[in-house]
Amino acid sequence: MLSSTRKIAWISAVTHGLVHGAVLLLPPLLSDLRAEFGVSLLAIVGVANLMQLAFGLAAIPAGRLADRYGSRSMLLLAAGGCTASLTALALAPSFWVLSAALVTLGLSAGIYHPSGLSMLSRGVSRHEQGRAMGIHGVGGNLGAALAPAWSALFAAQLGWRFGFAAAAVLSFVCWALTITLPNVKAEAPVVHSHRAGLASLRDLLLAVRALWRSRPLRWLLVSTTAGGFVYQGVITFLPLHLADSAGGILNASFLMSLVLLAGIAAQRFGGELADRLPRERLLLAEMALFAPVMLLLGLSSGVGLIALALSAGFLWFMAQPLSAAMAAAYADHRDHGLVFGLQFAATFGVGSFASTLGGLLVAKGGTPLAFLGFGVVALLQLGAAMVLVACARRPAVETR
């Protein structure tokens, strides 16, 4: 890998870890914040949901802006916004300030993904994109895995505010590193025959519709949406399923950390394979393994449940650099920011509804029924991957 490529990949990976870690600093602090501000758990969870919603939905407009103004410009906005938000959290004098800072943190972190991925797709040669996406994914997984322990450790030793303050310092370091990157952007403005101005919502929707005409990209987004739904369901209900089915063999939070840490190896492995093997067939093979693992997850207990949970996490994370590289290949380079924004919004925006569906299924038949439901969605993802392979065999159709 060239030195310039390595620089883009590793700085992006560090920032990726920051944004995933930043939005996961809150869960270990629920009791501390209730005691500090005298509010209910429901109030804190409600604000956390708003933060996650902002995290997902910010990606689409951020991707469009990255296409227009350059990836580095948006990455600086993301890192700067995270720095300011984390500082405000550390100094928050009231629950209202805390709430506003959390939502702003979600918006700032949500800017990152389409901007960082478009930086990789446009700044890294195609034959190295899979590897670069894998390195990028490693950073995200590491940040997500370490953030809860980081937050809990600071809260126990120095107080919860110090965890946010230390994260703000790291965020500023990421901002400074990002300045050294090239401002990679589309060589020419994205032009559609129906263009009405970048800032308009109508223009954004028409641009999305234009991308949707690409059959391979369409089915890749369908697969991504289903995969994001399953991922959010697993992250939400696996601890409860473990408590119900695994007999306390492994602490639920420890298992979740293991799943995320397994994802580090999976992201790197998937990225390497994406540069060496036909990507559509590789995705289909992964989904063919993932779907039965998800179905069995709802029927297992004990050590078998733990093994299946680790397998599901490995397979899901292995597919992430692959699907990102495929999206870059299917879309015009001028649209990469928007495409990655759509992927991220599908994963974390649409996927958030898995909590509602899973809750209904748990109420009706317990966690085994919920995981069977997620397994059915994984089968739908497999079906989308099969259609994607068929579409990719056909000659490309010009969409603009």
Helices and strands as residue ranges (DSSP letters): H 3-22, G 27-29, H 30-37, H 41-57, H 59-69, H 71-91, H 95-123, H 126-157, H 160-179, H 201-212, H 215-245, H 252-274, H 279-297, H 302-330, G 333-335, H 336-344, I 345-349, G 350-353, H 354-393
